[in-house]
Amino acid sequence: MIQEITIKNFKSIDQLKLKLGRVTVLIGENGCGKTNILEAIALSSAAASDKLDHEFLASRGIRITEPQFMRSAFNSDDLNQDSDDLNQEIETSFQFKNDKIITYNLQHDGKPYSGWVSKISGISEEISEIKIYDTLFYRGFENQGIFSGLSEADHVQQTIKRHIMENSDNLTLKKFLIFSPENSSLRIFKEEGQIQPLGIHGEGLFKLLTVLNAEKNQEKIQEIKEKMQLIDWFKDFSIPDEFSLNQKTLKIADRYLISRKQKYFDQNSSNEGFLFLLFYFCLFISDNTPKFFAVDNIDVSLNPRLGRRLVQELVQLAQKYDRQVIFTTHNPGILDGLDLEDDQQRLFVIYRNQLGYTKARRILPPKPLEGQEPVRLSEAFLRGYIGGLPKNF
């Protein structure tokens, strides 16, 4: 698991440290930088995979823009001027549970059609040994022309990259995605995204369900069905055996229609909340989905009370299936699903300080006054006790 993230020089972030739990929730007013934090992690994920092209970044959930707008603008008076500030590196560091630290430095020369370039450092003792042995290895074969056209420094850096990219901690980061499911993608089963098994907008949901349904061990598909009982009217769903590539349909049973002639309906007739819950439970329960990911606006299309219960269920699933997740939300009801007495469940208020920098403040469990019940987090949020609300009106 990742214990701490440090982000420097990215969009609205000048410098930010965030100590994560297993489940971390970010709240704050619109434009405070919640999604910027997620994008900085996703950019690091792309660097960890050594795939920094625009197509790969977009499929990870990053809002692609010009390089000067990806960097923090706080150190430059004019975005159009050719200054050293515009060539500053974006830097992200990740401290893992084993206290190892991996740092990514990303640079872009600003030229048309150029891409981002990353340098990776970390695991200092191991890398020091790699540098020594690889330098000797390089020099030993250089005279034979084996490394023609590749400098000693480049060769050592490539070796370090391969070592870190194969590191288990880095493998966790490589698969990080920012999920932002959309009703249209969840409802249209014909579409599949570039990312497998689930795309950032929910593409691939039907295929993942068919894979889970085809497994000899039906425990996971049954667990998903049990979790879906959060929907009052839901009884069951099934995937017809006769489905074809051109006819992808989920048969959904409504408990109120059991005695009727028409007992089932398909996903096109289901409500949005059902599809979003189905997506989240598949995301957490499947063995093929990332171990570390984010969900932007977890509250979309959910009743506040359902959102609260969903978070409680996802916290349990995160522990059971060894997931680490970051949620963003504007829905106060989501906060009531957290137990801040559990150190693995953390809540942060993201805000902009007087200089405009994105900052984070952790919210600790509220201490009630003597003889009074503690104020719910949702109520504390709405009353402005914990921040995260606009102050300009």
Secondary structure, 3 states (H helix, E strand, C coil): CEEEEEEEEECCEEEEEEECCCEEEEECCCCCCHHHHHHHHHHHHHHHCCCCCHHHHHHCCCCCCCHHHHECCCCCCCCCCCCHHHHCCEEEEEEECCCCEEEEEEECCCCCCCCCEEEEEECHHHHHHHHHHHHHHHHHHHCCCCCCCCCHHHHHHHHHHHHHHCCHHHHHHHCCCEECCCHHHHHCCCCCCCCCCCCCCCCCHHHHHHHHHHCCCCHHHHHHHHHHHHCCCEEEEECCCCCECCECCCEEEEHHHCCCCCCEECHHHCCHHHHHHHHHHHHHHCCCCCCEEEECCCCCCCCHHHHHHHHHHHHHHHHHCCCEEEEECCCHHHHCCCCCCCCCEEEEEEEECCCCCEEEEEECCCCCCCCCCCCCHHHHHHCCCCCCCCCCC
